[in-house]
Amino acid sequence: MIWHPERIAELMLEAGDIAMDFYHRAEVSFKSDRSMVTEADLAIEALFARHFDRPRDGVYLIGEETHAQQSEGYIEAALRHSAYVADPIDGTANYANHLDLWGISLGLMEDSVLQDGCIYFPTSGELLITAGRDVLLRKVAGGHCGAPEKVNFARGLGRDSGMVALTQKIAKVGRFAKRNPVHALASAVFPLAGLVRGRYFAYLGQLKLWDIAGGVPMAERAGLDMFLMDGTPFDTRVDSRLYRLDPDDGKRWALKDILVVAQPGHRDYFTRDIALGNS
């Protein structure tokens, strides 16, 4: 399996079943960085590992919960070959508090380029997946995906009218000085999927590879503007220009600056001194 949308969708539904099975009884623990992890995170990543952790076949898995357990040789090979990048529960804090703003994210990286992505929201039954140059929406009911609908890359409200999503760190220590209404969602997949569907004006985040691996290929197809706050253009390549990849870096896999994903044509609206102040 490399990227067969039908088979990927079936696997995501299986992951969603695991998430929902634990939803109202998951035990929460904390990692060394004080971020949450639940039994569902671990069980879903184990499912992905059974399918995608196959070095002998040139297929690898970079998962939020298991990447630190892999050897440097494994990581180097993953960056050279085919690697699935998984966030088993994006929005774990929401999930643990029984809020619906969470999803399962999976991306395919080929030779350090994010090529395809899928995001599944089990509580709403919506699954978005890339297929060629399209993004498809599948409605899930009764354990089955409905017929695929091609997503129309709609443009939502802009400038000071459109909704802007922020990550928790920006909301807590930064300052967004524009008039836009804001959401601090504790989830990356929700605003990224919303942007592709025209529901958000922009998303600003201090993020890691697995947070965005499912959504960035969709954003690229939708023609959204993507750039780092320092002005660096952002694309689907996973390289040291955009990410902290040094194995000795305690923040390995993090982006080098705040990522902005926005409706096209508004890049000048998000300069650091105007938008974020002392973030």
Secondary structure, 3 states (H helix, E strand, C coil): CCCCHHHHHHHHHHHHHHHHHHCCCCCEEECCCCCEEEHHHHHHHHHHHHHHCEHHHCEEEEECCCHHHCCHHHHHHHHHCEEEEEEEEECHHHHHCCCCCCEEEEEEEECCEEEEEEEEECCCCEEEEEECCEEEEEEEECCEECCCEECCCCCCCCCCCCCEEECHHHHHHCCCCCCCCEEECCCCHHHHHHHHCCCCCEEEECCEHHHHCCCHHHHHHCCCEEEECCCCECCCECCCCCECCCCCCCCCCEECCCEEEECCCCHHHHCHHHHCCCC
